[in-house]
Amino acid sequence: MDQKITIKIAERKYALSASSPEKEALIRTAAEGINKKLETLSASMPGRSELDKITMIALNLSITSLSQQREIEEVRSGIDKLTRDTENYLENIG
């Protein structure tokens, strides 16, 4: 059963549901991270709107996510190659 939680991002409260304690922890950690990034951007981008700052946070998080996905794909490809090489080696030593 989902647990109802409330988080606060940029002084706004959001009612959400979490399907597990682990999911709740992830949501709360993500909200804290966004708020910290917002504080940092507020210092480096004075006079910019909250929307501008939130947009930059979303862009940076998306770039990070895409980069990590590409790295994971490269690692998986490397694992597949090593697996094939190992299987070939084992077939040929017999």
N, C-alpha and C positions, 0 to 999 in steps of 0.2 A: 504494500500500500504506500502510495506517495505521501511524503511528509511536506506540509506547507511551510515554507520559509520566507523570510523577508530579507532582502539585501538592499544596500544603499550604494548608489553610484552617482557621483556628482550631485550630492545633496538631494537626490530623488530616490524614493523607496519603490522597490519592485517586489511584488508577491509572486513567488515561483513555487514549484514543487520539485522535490528531489526523490528519486526512486530508491535511494539507499543512503546510508551515512557517508559512504565514500563519495557519492555524487554530490551530496550536500557540501562536503569538505572542498570538493573541486570548485563548486559554484562560489563558495565564500572566498576561496583563495583567488579565483579569477577576479572577483569584484574588488578585493583588496589590491591586486596587481593593477587593475584599471585605475583605481583611485590614486595609487602611488604615481603611475605614469601621468595622470592628470595633474597632480601637484608639480611634477617636474616640468611638464609643458607649460603650466601656468607661469612658472618662473622664467622660462626661456621664450615664451610667446605672450608677453603682456599685451593686453588690449584685444587679443583674439577671442572670438566667441567660443562658448562651450562646445558648440557644434563643430567648429573648426578643430578644436583639440581632440574631441571624441573621434572625428573623422581621421585624424592623423594616427591615433591609437589603433583604430580599426585597420588602417592601411598597414601599419607596422606589424601588427599581429598577423595579418593575412600574408605578408611577405615572409615572415618567420615560419609560418605554417607551411607555405609552399616550398620554402627552402628545405625544411625538415622532411617533407614528403619526397622530394627529389633525392635527398641523401639516403632515405630509407630504401627507395627504389634501387639506388646504386649498390647499397649493401646487399639487398636481396639478389640482385644480379650477380654480384661477386660470390655470394654463397652458392647460388645455382651453378656457377662455373666451377667452383671448388668441388662441389658435390659430383658434377659430371667428370671432372678430372680424376677424382678419387675413385669413382666407380670404374672408369676406364683403366686406371692403374691396377686396381684389384683384379679386374678381369684378365689383364695381360700378364700378371705374375704367376698365374696358375698353370 
